[in-house]
Amino acid sequence: MYGEGNRLKKLNLRTPKSFDYTKEAGSIPPRIRFYCVSEGPTEESYFWGIRNNRAELNIKNDVYIEVIEKQEGQETLSHPLQLVSACLVQMGHRDSEGKEIPEKDWKEHCKWENFDPEVDQVCVIFDRDYRGLEEKLDEIFALCERHGIKIVISNPNFELWLLMHFPDIKQYPSEQLLENKKNLRHQIFPEASKEKKYLEILVSRQAEGYTKGSKIKFEKFLPRIEMAVSQAKLYCEDVKRLAEELGTAMGSLIEEMRVQ
């Protein structure tokens, strides 16, 4: 049943952009595809960076990464349940009205030309601190488990993962990272905007020019991904526990891409 999800505005995803993998992979056909669907431009630009730098990241030539963007005009729709629902339509598991399609007909209705449900991995990347997420989490977990969608959650948000690209993540108190409070009355950082939150300020200090909700300059993060993967292990990486605990599953996703 479409259930509670039908109260959210329907989100549509674009067909994956064509990409000339032959420059990197020669004539090697794809062995597995990771279809990555995320909340906004920050995450999307990060995954484009991964896709375009697979060799430097020790991701094999026959591992393809598909960055699935939202249709034009729907960029602001990013509730995690909207992302999951849109994936189910693309995978052929639901019709355009959100109604369930029988499993025997999934392949016929799939909108991704080369999608192999036995091999490929659909990944939904979202933040734990999304407003109003609490009441939808159980539904999201149940849907993803049933339909084989990989959840990649960051608690409190993706900026924690970005911060892990820089040295000594443990210098920041875990409680402050998890609470991620606004800099109201400049109480945390006197020189920073009172409208910004703790993690945004920390990432902005490390990655000059970073703006929350905007595309990132991936070249600032690429040389530091090994550090990020290592530092992520200092915190929670388990998807279910990330509903409550500080951490991110991003490092685990990159490792999975590497071992395929």
ZIUR-V45772 format. One line per field, one symbol per residue. ss: DSSP state (H for helix, E for strand, C for the rest). psi: psi as a letter, one per 40 degrees, with the letter a starting at -180 (. if undefined). Layout:
# ZIUR-V45772
ss: ???
psi: ???
This chain:
# ZIUR-V45772
ss: CCHHHHHCCCCCECCCCCCCCHHHHCCCCCCEEEEEEECCHHHHHHHHHHHHCCCCCCCCCCEEEEEECECCCCCCCCCHHHHHHHHHHHCCCECCCCCECCHHHHHHHCCCCCCCCCCCEEEEEEECCCCCCHHHHHHHHHHHHHHCEEEEEEECCHHHHHHCCCCCHHHCCHHHHHHCCECHHHCCCCCCCCCCEHHHHHHHHHCCCCCCCCCCCCHHHHCCHHHHHHHHCCCECCCCHHHCCCEECHHHHHHHHHHC
psi: idbddeeihhhiiihhiihgedddebehihdihhhhhidadddddddddddefdddefhidehihhhhiiiheedehehdddddddddddeeeiaeeeihhideedddehehdehheedihhhhhiidehheddeeddddddddddefhhhgihhdaddddddeeiifdeehhddddddfiifhffddhdeiieeiidddddddddghehhheiiigddeddeeddddddddeeahehdddeddihaieddddddddde.
